[in-house]
């Protein structure tokens, strides 16, 4: 993990030096469920802030889950709730609007931008929970679908200064997801955790891999190893 993290930190610092002072550097980290996006994003944000205090902020896509009340209005509410976490159950249009706002110049009149977080106890987003200040020059965002090759998601990658994609073999993802579901109390055995992963998470991950936007060939690819570390960084 250290080598990959150090590489991305170094790249971010270099990119920030090249970024006009009235612009933010937006970093996107994507990959299938269970690949370690949140872990890497949090580490990256913490490391950047240790070097450049109060410069970076972490913005997960989780807050853009449609609330359960909205899923109730879907044409097939039962299906929407059953497959929550799949791409259609996220408000991609709202997330794109946020990223677009973050890509605009920062002026003396710029106000803080607020984004939702996700409360796992409530199982719903919490509005205005993340405050992005004008002083935040780097925004590290992560999510399954933020580099997906379909609207509205496909409009996000051109706004990103750095794009990172984490992958792992499906058996590794399945094992991690099963443990996650068990720890969260969603299932009562690892076997049922694997069944839950196969039902929704693994198909979602396949979509993320198969529909990755990489037209410029500038996506940094990392393989997340079973031991929780990261394989060496490479560019596609």
MIDOSE-1310 file (N, C-alpha, C; in nm, 2 decimals, decimal comma, always signed):
residues 236
xxxx	+0,08/-0,12/+0,00/+0,00/+0,00/+0,00/+0,09/+0,13/+0,00; +0,20/+0,12/+0,07/+0,28/+0,24/+0,09/+0,33/+0,29/-0,04; +0,38/+0,20/-0,13/+0,44/+0,24/-0,26/+0,33/+0,31/-0,34; +0,21/+0,25/-0,35/+0,11/+0,31/-0,43/+0,06/+0,44/-0,37
xxxx	+0,04/+0,45/-0,24/+0,00/+0,57/-0,18/+0,10/+0,68/-0,20; +0,23/+0,65/-0,18/+0,34/+0,75/-0,20/+0,34/+0,80/-0,34; +0,31/+0,71/-0,44/+0,31/+0,75/-0,58/+0,20/+0,85/-0,61; +0,08/+0,82/-0,55/-0,04/+0,91/-0,58/-0,02/+1,04/-0,50
xxxx	+0,04/+1,04/-0,38/+0,06/+1,16/-0,30/+0,16/+1,25/-0,38; +0,26/+1,19/-0,43/+0,36/+1,27/-0,51/+0,30/+1,33/-0,63; +0,22/+1,25/-0,70/+0,15/+1,30/-0,82/+0,05/+1,41/-0,79; -0,02/+1,40/-0,68/-0,11/+1,50/-0,64/-0,04/+1,63/-0,60
xxxx	+0,07/+1,62/-0,53/+0,14/+1,74/-0,50/+0,19/+1,81/-0,63; +0,24/+1,73/-0,72/+0,29/+1,79/-0,85/+0,18/+1,85/-0,93; +0,06/+1,78/-0,93/-0,05/+1,83/-1,01/-0,11/+1,96/-0,94; -0,10/+1,96/-0,81/-0,15/+2,08/-0,74/-0,07/+2,21/-0,77
xxxx	+0,06/+2,18/-0,78/+0,15/+2,29/-0,82/+0,12/+2,35/-0,96; +0,07/+2,26/-1,04/+0,04/+2,30/-1,18/-0,10/+2,35/-1,19; -0,18/+2,34/-1,09/-0,32/+2,38/-1,09/-0,33/+2,53/-1,06; -0,40/+2,61/-1,14/-0,42/+2,75/-1,11/-0,47/+2,77/-0,96
xxxx	-0,42/+2,88/-0,90/-0,46/+2,90/-0,76/-0,61/+2,91/-0,73; -0,68/+2,94/-0,84/-0,83/+2,96/-0,82/-0,91/+2,83/-0,86; -0,83/+2,72/-0,87/-0,90/+2,60/-0,91/-0,86/+2,49/-0,81; -0,95/+2,39/-0,80/-0,93/+2,27/-0,72/-0,87/+2,16/-0,80
xxxx	-0,80/+2,07/-0,73/-0,75/+1,95/-0,79/-0,85/+1,84/-0,75; -0,92/+1,78/-0,84/-1,02/+1,68/-0,81/-0,96/+1,54/-0,84; -0,96/+1,45/-0,74/-0,91/+1,32/-0,75/-1,02/+1,22/-0,74; -1,04/+1,13/-0,84/-1,14/+1,03/-0,83/-1,08/+0,89/-0,81
xxxx	-1,14/+0,81/-0,72/-1,10/+0,68/-0,70/-1,22/+0,59/-0,71; -1,21/+0,49/-0,81/-1,32/+0,40/-0,84/-1,27/+0,26/-0,83; -1,37/+0,17/-0,84/-1,34/+0,03/-0,84/-1,46/-0,05/-0,79; -1,46/-0,18/-0,80/-1,58/-0,26/-0,76/-1,59/-0,26/-0,61
xxxx	-1,71/-0,30/-0,56/-1,73/-0,31/-0,41/-1,63/-0,40/-0,35; -1,57/-0,36/-0,24/-1,48/-0,45/-0,17/-1,33/-0,43/-0,21; -1,31/-0,34/-0,31/-1,17/-0,33/-0,36/-1,08/-0,24/-0,27; -1,14/-0,16/-0,18/-1,05/-0,08/-0,09/-1,05/+0,07/-0,12
xxxx	-1,15/+0,11/-0,19/-1,16/+0,25/-0,23/-1,16/+0,35/-0,11; -1,25/+0,31/-0,02/-1,26/+0,40/+0,10/-1,13/+0,41/+0,18; -1,07/+0,29/+0,20/-0,94/+0,28/+0,27/-0,83/+0,37/+0,21; -0,82/+0,35/+0,08/-0,72/+0,43/+0,01/-0,75/+0,58/+0,01
xxxx	-0,88/+0,61/-0,01/-0,92/+0,76/-0,02/-0,89/+0,82/+0,12; -0,93/+0,76/+0,22/-0,91/+0,81/+0,36/-0,76/+0,83/+0,39; -0,68/+0,73/+0,35/-0,53/+0,74/+0,37/-0,47/+0,85/+0,29; -0,52/+0,86/+0,16/-0,47/+0,97/+0,08/-0,50/+1,11/+0,13
xxxx	-0,62/+1,12/+0,18/-0,67/+1,25/+0,23/-0,59/+1,29/+0,36; -0,57/+1,19/+0,45/-0,50/+1,21/+0,57/-0,35/+1,25/+0,54; -0,29/+1,17/+0,45/-0,15/+1,20/+0,42/-0,13/+1,33/+0,35; -0,22/+1,37/+0,26/-0,21/+1,50/+0,20/-0,22/+1,61/+0,30
xxxx	-0,31/+1,60/+0,40/-0,33/+1,70/+0,50/-0,22/+1,71/+0,60; -0,14/+1,59/+0,61/-0,03/+1,60/+0,70/+0,09/+1,68/+0,64; +0,09/+1,68/+0,50/+0,19/+1,75/+0,43/+0,15/+1,89/+0,40; +0,02/+1,91/+0,37/-0,04/+2,04/+0,33/-0,16/+2,06/+0,42
xxxx	-0,15/+2,11/+0,54/-0,26/+2,11/+0,64/-0,38/+2,18/+0,58; -0,49/+2,11/+0,61/-0,63/+2,16/+0,58/-0,65/+2,19/+0,43; -0,58/+2,11/+0,35/-0,59/+2,13/+0,20/-0,68/+2,04/+0,14; -0,69/+1,91/+0,19/-0,77/+1,81/+0,12/-0,89/+1,77/+0,20
xxxx	-0,99/+1,72/+0,13/-1,12/+1,67/+0,20/-1,16/+1,55/+0,12; -1,22/+1,46/+0,20/-1,27/+1,33/+0,14/-1,42/+1,34/+0,12; -1,46/+1,30/+0,00/-1,60/+1,30/-0,04/-1,64/+1,17/-0,10; -1,71/+1,08/-0,02/-1,76/+0,96/-0,08/-1,89/+0,97/-0,15
xxxx	-1,91/+0,88/-0,25/-2,04/+0,88/-0,32/-2,15/+0,83/-0,24; -2,13/+0,76/-0,13/-2,24/+0,70/-0,05/-2,35/+0,80/-0,01; -2,32/+0,93/+0,01/-2,42/+1,02/+0,04/-2,52/+1,04/-0,07; -2,49/+0,99/-0,19/-2,58/+1,01/-0,30/-2,67/+0,89/-0,33
xxxx	-2,67/+0,79/-0,24/-2,78/+0,69/-0,24/-2,91/+0,76/-0,24; -3,00/+0,72/-0,32/-3,14/+0,77/-0,31/-3,19/+0,73/-0,17; -3,26/+0,82/-0,10/-3,32/+0,78/+0,03/-3,42/+0,67/+0,00; -3,45/+0,60/+0,11/-3,55/+0,49/+0,09/-3,69/+0,55/+0,05
xxxx	-3,72/+0,67/+0,10/-3,85/+0,73/+0,06/-3,85/+0,75/-0,09; -3,74/+0,78/-0,15/-3,74/+0,80/-0,30/-3,75/+0,67/-0,37; -3,68/+0,56/-0,31/-3,69/+0,43/-0,37/-3,84/+0,38/-0,37; -3,92/+0,43/-0,28/-4,06/+0,39/-0,27/-4,14/+0,45/-0,39
xxxx	-4,08/+0,55/-0,45/-4,15/+0,61/-0,57/-4,11/+0,55/-0,70; -4,01/+0,46/-0,70/-3,97/+0,40/-0,83/-4,08/+0,31/-0,89; -4,08/+0,29/-1,02/-4,18/+0,21/-1,08/-4,20/+0,07/-1,02; -4,08/+0,01/-0,97/-4,09/-0,11/-0,90/-4,01/-0,09/-0,77
xxxx	-4,08/-0,04/-0,66/-4,01/-0,01/-0,53/-3,95/-0,13/-0,47; -4,01/-0,25/-0,48/-3,95/-0,37/-0,42/-3,82/-0,40/-0,49; -3,81/-0,39/-0,62/-3,69/-0,42/-0,69/-3,58/-0,31/-0,65; -3,62/-0,19/-0,64/-3,53/-0,08/-0,61/-3,46/-0,10/-0,47
xxxx	-3,55/-0,14/-0,37/-3,49/-0,17/-0,24/-3,41/-0,29/-0,24; -3,45/-0,39/-0,31/-3,38/-0,52/-0,31/-3,24/-0,50/-0,37; -3,23/-0,41/-0,48/-3,10/-0,39/-0,54/-3,04/-0,26/-0,51; -3,06/-0,21/-0,39/-3,00/-0,09/-0,35/-2,85/-0,10/-0,35
xxxx	-2,78/+0,00/-0,40/-2,64/-0,01/-0,42/-2,60/-0,03/-0,57; -2,70/-0,07/-0,65/-2,68/-0,08/-0,79/-2,68/+0,07/-0,85; -2,63/+0,08/-0,97/-2,62/+0,22/-1,03/-2,74/+0,30/-1,03; -2,86/+0,24/-1,07/-2,98/+0,32/-1,08/-3,03/+0,37/-0,94
xxxx	-2,98/+0,32/-0,83/-3,03/+0,36/-0,70/-2,94/+0,47/-0,64; -2,85/+0,53/-0,73/-2,77/+0,65/-0,69/-2,82/+0,77/-0,77; -2,81/+0,89/-0,71/-2,85/+1,01/-0,78/-2,72/+1,06/-0,85; -2,70/+1,00/-0,97/-2,58/+1,05/-1,04/-2,59/+1,19/-1,09
xxxx	-2,70/+1,24/-1,12/-2,72/+1,37/-1,17/-2,68/+1,47/-1,06; -2,72/+1,45/-0,94/-2,69/+1,54/-0,83/-2,54/+1,53/-0,80; -2,48/+1,41/-0,81/-2,33/+1,40/-0,79/-2,25/+1,48/-0,89; -2,30/+1,46/-1,02/-2,24/+1,54/-1,13/-2,25/+1,69/-1,10
xxxx	-2,36/+1,74/-1,06/-2,38/+1,88/-1,03/-2,28/+1,92/-0,92; -2,26/+1,84/-0,82/-2,16/+1,87/-0,72/-2,02/+1,88/-0,78; -1,98/+1,78/-0,85/-1,84/+1,78/-0,91/-1,83/+1,90/-1,00; -1,93/+1,93/-1,08/-1,92/+2,05/-1,17/-1,90/+2,18/-1,09
xxxx	-1,97/+2,19/-0,98/-1,95/+2,31/-0,89/-1,81/+2,32/-0,83; -1,76/+2,20/-0,80/-1,62/+2,20/-0,74/-1,52/+2,23/-0,84; -1,55/+2,21/-0,97/-1,45/+2,24/-1,08/-1,45/+2,39/-1,12; -1,55/+2,46/-1,07/-1,56/+2,61/-1,10/-1,45/+2,69/-1,03
xxxx	-1,41/+2,80/-1,08/-1,31/+2,88/-1,01/-1,35/+2,92/-0,87; -1,26/+2,93/-0,79/-1,28/+2,98/-0,65/-1,25/+3,13/-0,64; -1,34/+3,21/-0,60/-1,33/+3,35/-0,60/-1,35/+3,40/-0,45; -1,32/+3,53/-0,43/-1,35/+3,58/-0,29/-1,50/+3,56/-0,25
xxxx	-1,59/+3,55/-0,35/-1,73/+3,54/-0,32/-1,77/+3,39/-0,31; -1,68/+3,30/-0,33/-1,72/+3,16/-0,32/-1,76/+3,12/-0,18; -1,87/+3,05/-0,17/-1,92/+3,01/-0,04/-1,89/+2,86/-0,02; -1,89/+2,81/+0,10/-1,87/+2,66/+0,12/-1,98/+2,58/+0,04
xxxx	-1,94/+2,47/+0,00/-2,03/+2,37/-0,08/-2,06/+2,26/+0,02; -2,18/+2,22/+0,03/-2,22/+2,11/+0,12/-2,27/+1,99/+0,04; -2,23/+1,88/+0,10/-2,26/+1,75/+0,03/-2,31/+1,65/+0,14; -2,39/+1,56/+0,10/-2,45/+1,46/+0,20/-2,35/+1,35/+0,23
xxxx	-2,37/+1,29/+0,35/-2,30/+1,17/+0,39/-2,40/+1,06/+0,40; -2,36/+0,94/+0,44/-2,45/+0,83/+0,45/-2,44/+0,78/+0,59; -2,56/+0,77/+0,66/-2,57/+0,71/+0,80/-2,61/+0,57/+0,79; -2,52/+0,48/+0,82/-2,54/+0,34/+0,81/-2,64/+0,29/+0,91
xxxx	-2,65/+0,36/+1,02/-2,75/+0,32/+1,12/-2,89/+0,36/+1,07; -2,90/+0,48/+1,01/-3,03/+0,52/+0,96/-3,06/+0,46/+0,82; -2,96/+0,41/+0,76/-2,96/+0,35/+0,62/-3,01/+0,45/+0,52; -2,97/+0,58/+0,54/-3,02/+0,69/+0,45/-2,91/+0,80/+0,45
xxxx	-2,91/+0,88/+0,35/-2,82/+1,00/+0,35/-2,85/+1,10/+0,45; -2,75/+1,18/+0,49/-2,77/+1,29/+0,58/-2,73/+1,41/+0,51; -2,82/+1,50/+0,48/-2,80/+1,62/+0,40/-2,70/+1,72/+0,46; -2,62/+1,78/+0,38/-2,53/+1,89/+0,42/-2,43/+1,85/+0,53
xxxx	-2,39/+1,72/+0,53/-2,30/+1,67/+0,64/-2,16/+1,70/+0,61; -2,12/+1,72/+0,49/-1,98/+1,74/+0,45/-1,96/+1,88/+0,40; -1,88/+1,96/+0,47/-1,86/+2,10/+0,43/-1,73/+2,11/+0,35; -1,74/+2,15/+0,23/-1,62/+2,17/+0,14/-1,59/+2,32/+0,13
xxxx	-1,48/+2,36/+0,20/-1,45/+2,51/+0,21/-1,38/+2,56/+0,08; -1,38/+2,69/+0,06/-1,30/+2,74/-0,05/-1,15/+2,71/-0,04; -1,11/+2,69/+0,09/-0,96/+2,66/+0,11/-0,93/+2,52/+0,08; -1,02/+2,43/+0,06/-0,99/+2,29/+0,02/-0,95/+2,29/-0,12
xxxx	-0,82/+2,28/-0,15/-0,77/+2,28/-0,28/-0,78/+2,14/-0,35; -0,79/+2,04/-0,26/-0,79/+1,90/-0,32/-0,91/+1,83/-0,26; -0,99/+1,77/-0,35/-1,11/+1,69/-0,31/-1,08/+1,55/-0,36; -1,08/+1,46/-0,26/-1,06/+1,32/-0,30/-1,20/+1,25/-0,29
xxxx	-1,25/+1,21/-0,41/-1,38/+1,15/-0,41/-1,37/+1,00/-0,45; -1,46/+0,92/-0,39/-1,45/+0,78/-0,43/-1,59/+0,73/-0,44; -1,61/+0,62/-0,53/-1,74/+0,56/-0,55/-1,73/+0,46/-0,66; -1,82/+0,36/-0,66/-1,82/+0,26/-0,76/-1,84/+0,32/-0,90
xxxx	-1,92/+0,42/-0,91/-1,97/+0,46/-1,04/-1,92/+0,59/-1,10; -1,83/+0,65/-1,03/-1,79/+0,79/-1,07/-1,70/+0,79/-1,19; -1,66/+0,68/-1,25/-1,59/+0,68/-1,38/-1,66/+0,58/-1,47; -1,79/+0,57/-1,46/-1,87/+0,48/-1,55/-1,90/+0,54/-1,68
xxxx	-1,89/+0,46/-1,79/-1,90/+0,51/-1,92/-2,05/+0,51/-1,97; -2,13/+0,59/-1,89/-2,27/+0,61/-1,93/-2,32/+0,74/-1,86; -2,41/+0,81/-1,92/-2,46/+0,93/-1,86/-2,53/+0,90/-1,73; -2,53/+0,99/-1,63/-2,46/+1,12/-1,63/-2,31/+1,10/-1,58
xxxx	-2,28/+0,98/-1,54/-2,14/+0,95/-1,48/-2,03/+0,99/-1,58; -2,05/+0,96/-1,71/-1,94/+0,98/-1,80/-1,90/+1,13/-1,82; -1,97/+1,22/-1,76/-1,93/+1,36/-1,76/-1,84/+1,40/-1,65; -1,82/+1,30/-1,55/-1,74/+1,33/-1,44/-1,59/+1,31/-1,47
xxxx	-1,54/+1,21/-1,53/-1,40/+1,19/-1,55/-1,32/+1,30/-1,62; -1,38/+1,37/-1,72/-1,31/+1,49/-1,77/-1,28/+1,60/-1,67; -1,35/+1,60/-1,56/-1,33/+1,70/-1,46/-1,23/+1,66/-1,36; -1,18/+1,54/-1,36/-1,09/+1,49/-1,26/-0,94/+1,51/-1,31
xxxx	-0,86/+1,56/-1,21/-0,72/+1,58/-1,24/-0,64/+1,45/-1,23; -0,68/+1,36/-1,14/-0,62/+1,23/-1,12/-0,73/+1,13/-1,11; -0,71/+1,02/-1,18/-0,81/+0,91/-1,18/-0,74/+0,78/-1,14; -0,80/+0,71/-1,04/-0,74/+0,59/-0,99/-0,85/+0,48/-0,99
xxxx	-0,81/+0,36/-1,04/-0,90/+0,25/-1,04/-0,84/+0,13/-0,97; -0,91/+0,08/-0,87/-0,86/-0,03/-0,79/-0,94/-0,16/-0,83; -0,87/-0,27/-0,85/-0,93/-0,39/-0,88/-0,88/-0,50/-0,80; -0,95/-0,61/-0,80/-0,91/-0,73/-0,72/-0,98/-0,85/-0,78
xxxx	-0,93/-0,97/-0,77/-1,00/-1,09/-0,82/-1,13/-1,11/-0,75; -1,23/-1,16/-0,82/-1,36/-1,18/-0,76/-1,36/-1,26/-0,64; -1,29/-1,37/-0,63/-1,29/-1,44/-0,50/-1,24/-1,36/-0,38; -1,15/-1,27/-0,40/-1,10/-1,18/-0,30/-1,21/-1,08/-0,26
xxxx	-1,27/-1,02/-0,36/-1,38/-0,93/-0,33/-1,50/-1,00/-0,26; -1,53/-1,12/-0,30/-1,64/-1,19/-0,24/-1,61/-1,22/-0,09; -1,49/-1,26/-0,06/-1,45/-1,29/+0,08/-1,46/-1,16/+0,16; -1,41/-1,06/+0,11/-1,41/-0,93/+0,18/-1,55/-0,88/+0,21
xxxx	-1,64/-0,89/+0,10/-1,77/-0,85/+0,12/-1,85/-0,93/+0,21; -1,83/-1,06/+0,21/-1,90/-1,15/+0,30/-1,86/-1,12/+0,45; -1,74/-1,09/+0,47/-1,69/-1,05/+0,61/-1,76/-0,92/+0,65; -1,77/-0,82/+0,55/-1,83/-0,69/+0,58/-1,97/-0,71/+0,61
xxxx	-2,05/-0,79/+0,54/-2,19/-0,81/+0,56/-2,21/-0,88/+0,70; -2,12/-0,97/+0,73/-2,14/-1,04/+0,86/-2,11/-0,94/+0,97; -2,01/-0,86/+0,96/-1,97/-0,76/+1,07/-2,08/-0,66/+1,08; -2,15/-0,63/+0,97/-2,26/-0,53/+0,98/-2,39/-0,58/+1,03
xxxx	-2,39/-0,71/+1,05/-2,51/-0,78/+1,10/-2,62/-0,80/+1,00; -2,58/-0,79/+0,87/-2,68/-0,81/+0,76/-2,70/-0,96/+0,73; -2,61/-1,04/+0,78/-2,62/-1,19/+0,76/-2,57/-1,25/+0,89; -2,60/-1,38/+0,91/-2,55/-1,45/+1,03/-2,44/-1,55/+1,00
xxxx	-2,39/-1,56/+0,88/-2,28/-1,65/+0,85/-2,21/-1,60/+0,73; -2,08/-1,64/+0,71/-2,00/-1,60/+0,60/-2,06/-1,66/+0,47; -2,12/-1,78/+0,48/-2,18/-1,83/+0,36/-2,30/-1,75/+0,31; -2,38/-1,70/+0,40/-2,49/-1,61/+0,36/-2,43/-1,47/+0,31
xxxx	-2,32/-1,43/+0,37/-2,25/-1,31/+0,33/-2,21/-1,32/+0,18; -2,15/-1,44/+0,15/-2,11/-1,46/+0,01/-2,23/-1,46/-0,09; -2,34/-1,52/-0,04/-2,46/-1,52/-0,12/-2,51/-1,38/-0,15; -2,50/-1,30/-0,04/-2,55/-1,16/-0,06/-2,45/-1,08/-0,15
xxxx	-2,33/-1,11/-0,14/-2,23/-1,05/-0,23/-2,26/-1,09/-0,38; -2,28/-1,22/-0,40/-2,31/-1,27/-0,54/-2,44/-1,21/-0,59; -2,53/-1,18/-0,51/-2,66/-1,13/-0,55/-2,66/-0,99/-0,61; -2,58/-0,90/-0,55/-2,58/-0,76/-0,59/-2,44/-0,70/-0,61
xxxx	-2,35/-0,72/-0,51/-2,22/-0,65/-0,51/-2,14/-0,70/-0,63; -2,13/-0,83/-0,65/-2,04/-0,88/-0,76/-2,09/-0,83/-0,90; -2,22/-0,84/-0,93/-2,27/-0,79/-1,06/-2,24/-0,64/-1,07; -2,26/-0,57/-0,96/-2,23/-0,42/-0,97/-2,08/-0,40/-1,00
xxxx	-1,99/-0,48/-0,94/-1,85/-0,47/-0,96/-1,81/-0,50/-1,11; -1,88/-0,60/-1,17/-1,85/-0,63/-1,31/-1,89/-0,52/-1,40; -2,00/-0,45/-1,37/-2,04/-0,33/-1,45/-1,94/-0,22/-1,44; -1,89/-0,20/-1,32/-1,79/-0,10/-1,29/-1,66/-0,12/-1,37
xxxx	-1,62/-0,25/-1,38/-1,50/-0,29/-1,45/-1,52/-0,28/-1,60; -1,63/-0,33/-1,65/-1,66/-0,34/-1,79/-1,69/-0,21/-1,85; -1,74/-0,11/-1,77/-1,78/+0,02/-1,83/-1,70/+0,13/-1,78; -1,57/+0,10/-1,75/-1,48/+0,20/-1,70/-1,45/+0,30/-1,81
xxxx	-1,46/+0,43/-1,79/-1,42/+0,53/-1,88/-1,26/+0,54/-1,88; -1,20/+0,52/-1,99/-1,05/+0,54/-1,99/-1,01/+0,58/-2,13; -1,08/+0,68/-2,19/-1,05/+0,71/-2,33/-0,92/+0,78/-2,35; -0,87/+0,84/-2,24/-0,74/+0,91/-2,25/-0,62/+0,81/-2,21
xxxx	-0,65/+0,70/-2,16/-0,55/+0,61/-2,11/-0,47/+0,66/-2,00; -0,54/+0,74/-1,91/-0,46/+0,81/-1,80/-0,51/+0,76/-1,67; -0,58/+0,65/-1,66/-0,63/+0,60/-1,53/-0,51/+0,52/-1,47; -0,48/+0,55/-1,34/-0,38/+0,48/-1,26/-0,45/+0,36/-1,21
xxxx	-0,40/+0,24/-1,24/-0,46/+0,11/-1,20/-0,38/+0,05/-1,09; -0,45/+0,01/-0,99/-0,39/-0,06/-0,87/-0,46/-0,19/-0,85; -0,39/-0,30/-0,82/-0,45/-0,42/-0,78/-0,44/-0,44/-0,63; -0,56/-0,45/-0,57/-0,57/-0,47/-0,43/-0,54/-0,61/-0,39
xxxx	-0,44/-0,64/-0,32/-0,41/-0,78/-0,29/-0,49/-0,83/-0,17; -0,49/-0,96/-0,16/-0,57/-1,03/-0,06/-0,52/-0,99/+0,08; -0,39/-0,96/+0,10/-0,34/-0,92/+0,23/-0,38/-0,78/+0,27; -0,45/-0,71/+0,18/-0,50/-0,58/+0,22/-0,40/-0,47/+0,17
xxxx	-0,29/-0,51/+0,11/-0,19/-0,42/+0,05/-0,23/-0,39/-0,09; -0,14/-0,32/-0,16/-0,16/-0,28/-0,30/-0,05/-0,33/-0,38; -0,08/-0,38/-0,50/+0,03/-0,41/-0,59/+0,09/-0,28/-0,65; +0,21/-0,28/-0,71/+0,27/-0,16/-0,77/+0,17/-0,08/-0,86
xxxx	+0,18/+0,05/-0,86/+0,10/+0,13/-0,94/+0,15/+0,13/-1,08; +0,05/+0,13/-1,18/+0,08/+0,14/-1,32/-0,02/+0,23/-1,38; +0,02/+0,29/-1,49/-0,08/+0,37/-1,57/-0,12/+0,29/-1,69; -0,25/+0,30/-1,73/-0,30/+0,22/-1,84/-0,25/+0,28/-1,97
